[in-house]
Amino acid sequence: MTAKQILIVEDERPIREMNAFGLRRSGFEVREAADVTSARASIADRRPDLVLVDWMLPDMSGLELTRALKRDKDTQDMPIIMLTARAEEQDKVMGLDGGADDYVTKPFSPRELLARINAVLRRAGNGINDDVVEAEGLVLDIGSQRVTVGDRTVPLGPTEYRLLSFFMTHAERVYSRAQLLDRVWGGNVYVEERTVDVHIRRLRKALEPYDYDRFIQTVRGSGYRFSTRAD
């Protein structure tokens, strides 16, 4: 079973590393970010299963980050737990109203944090989308986030998976690089347009052994589209 991925967004290094150490010992795969900018880059590169966010961060508040992620359709269902020393009732209300799935006040024990994380992940798991999208034998299982051809799993990186998922659920329409950046990476994340070309090449390379790279078509002067018809 693949380990669940957790992103810790905390600017105080000792606290961040302590939480990361405990979660790794509990079997989670953990990534760390010291501010909102690096957190966004990490989420764009590889979407975590859950985010732990401190309220007070150097470049933007954790509450603002939570609100932004919950407004974005690509991350709105991503579980978020706020970890903060702000223990007033109005702060908790603001955090939960801002979209946090749970609100944990410092100090807290590692056992409490682990229990809260597992509870939020269980709730999130009950809402998994089990839709399956298929194109001439290429199967995208949104629930398990797997791409298969027959009994073979197509190995894809996280960004390539999101790109293919978007293409297969929006087939036949042409999308510019800017539109793909907005829809796949998220409009609030700064990524250069040429990054799209890099991941398109990686996606095509992954699909090439199965002869499905032809589905990812370049439309000169416009962008890219997913189509099972000849270009």
N, C-alpha and C positions, 0 to 999 in steps of 0.2 A: 504493500500500500504506500502510495506516495505521501511524503510528509507535507503537512499543511505549511504554507508560507506566511510568515508574519513580518510586517514592516514596522519597526519601532521608530517613531519620530520624536526625538528628545534631544535638546541641546546640551544637557548636562551629561557629560561623558560617563562619569562613574555610575549614575543611575541607569543610563542606557545600556552600558556593558553588563551591569548586574542583572537587569531584566533579560537581556539577550542570553546570558549564560544559563539562567534558570530555565528559559524556554527551550534552549537547545538540549538541555539535559532531559527535558520532558518529551523530546522527539520532534520538535518543530524545526523547520528551516527558517532562519532569522536573518533579516537584512536590517541595516541601521541607517538613519538619516539624522543629521544634526539641525536641519532647517527645512522649511517648506520647499525651497527650490530643489534641493537634492531629493526630497521625498517625491516630488512630482516627476523628476527624471527617473527615479527608481520605479515608480508605478507605470510610467509610459513604457519602460523597457520590459518590465515583467510584472504583471498584475498580481499582487499578493492575495491571499485568502482572507486576511484580516489586517487592519492597521491599528496600532496603538499610538495615540496622538497626545502629546503634552499640550496644555493650553498656551503657556507662555513660550513662544519661539522667537528667534531674533529677527526674522524677516516678515512674518505674518503670524497672527494668532492661530492656534490649533482649531479654534472655533470657526475662523474664516476658512481654513483649509477644509474642515468637515463640511461646511455649507457648500463650498465650491464643488467638492467631490460628489455630494448628494444631488447637486443641480445637474451634473453631467450625466447624460443617459448611459455612457459607457462605464461609469463607476458608481452610479446611484445605488446599486444593490450590493456594493462591497461593504462588508461589516466594519464598523469603526468603534473603537472604545477610547474614550477620553480618560487620560490619567493626569490628575491635577491636584494641587494643594488647595484649590479654591473649593471650600466645603460648604459655602452658604447655599441655602435652598434656591435662591434666585439664580446662582451660577449653574446649579444642576439642571434647573428648568431650562435655562438658555442653552446648555449643552445638548440636552435631549431634544429640545425643540429645533435645534440647529441640525439635527440629523444623526447624532451619535446613537449607536445601538445600546450603549451602556456607558456609565459614568462612574469611575473609580477614584476615590479621593486618597491622597497620600497622607500618612504612610499606609501601605497595605502589605500584606504578607504574600510571599510567592504562591502559597496555596490558594489564597483568595483570587489572585490574578489568574491563575491557571483555571480555576473553577469558572470564573467569569468568561474567559476566552472560550472554553469548551461549551458553555451554555449558549453564547452568541453564535458560535459555529454550528451548533445543532439547529438553532432556529433558522439560520441562513440556509442550511442544507435542506430543510423542508420545502424551500421555495425554488429548488433547482429546476431550470427549464430542461425538460427531457426531449425537446424537439430534435428531430433528425432531418438533415438536409442531404439530398443525394443528387449527384450529377453524373450519369453514365458510369456508375460503379464507384465513384469517389464519394465517400460517406463522411459527413461531418456530424458528430454526435455532440450537441451543445451541452447536454447534461454532464457527460463525462469529459468533455473537452478533448476528444480524440478524433483523429482523422484516419480512416482506414480504407484499404482497397482489398476486398475479399477478406481473408483472414490476416492480412498484413497491416501493421500500424505504420502510417507515414510519419517519420520523425520530423517534427517542426519545433522551432524555437517559439517562445511565447509571443513575440511580435508577429512572426510569420503566421502563427495560428490565428491571432486576432485579425490579421489582414485577410487571410483566406475565409475566416468566418464572416467578415463583413462582405467580401466579394460574393460568397455563395448565397448569402441572404439578401443580396441586392444585385442579382445577376442581370446581365444585358445592358445595364446603364453605365455610361462613361463617367468617371470621376477624375477630376484634376488632382494634381499632387496636393494642392492646398486643401481640397475637400477631404482627401484621404487622411491628411495630417489631423484635420479637425475631427473626423469621425472615428479614426482608429487610435490616434495618439491622444486626442483630447485638445480642445481649443485653447486651454490655458497652459499648455506645455510648449516650451520653445524648442522646436526641432527644425533643422534646415530641410528644405524641400528635397534636396538630393538624397536625404536619408531614405525617402520613399523608394527611390530607384535601387538603393542597396538592398533593401528588404524584399523588393519585387524580385531581384536577381536570386536571392536566397530561396524565396518561395518557389520560383521556377525550377531551381536546381533540385529542391526536395521532391518536386512533383515529376521531374523528368524521367526517372526510372520507370514510372508507371504510365508514361506518355500523356500526362495530364497538364504538363507545362503549357500546352497549346491553349488551355482555357484562360490563361492570364494574358490578355491581349493588349498591346500598345496601340493607342489611337493617336496617330501623329498630330502634334499640335494641341491635343486636348487632355490626354491623360491615359488612364487604364480602365479596362472593363473585364468582367468575368463572363465568358460566353462559351457554350458548347458548340456553337456554330463556327464555321470557318471564317477567319477574319477577311 
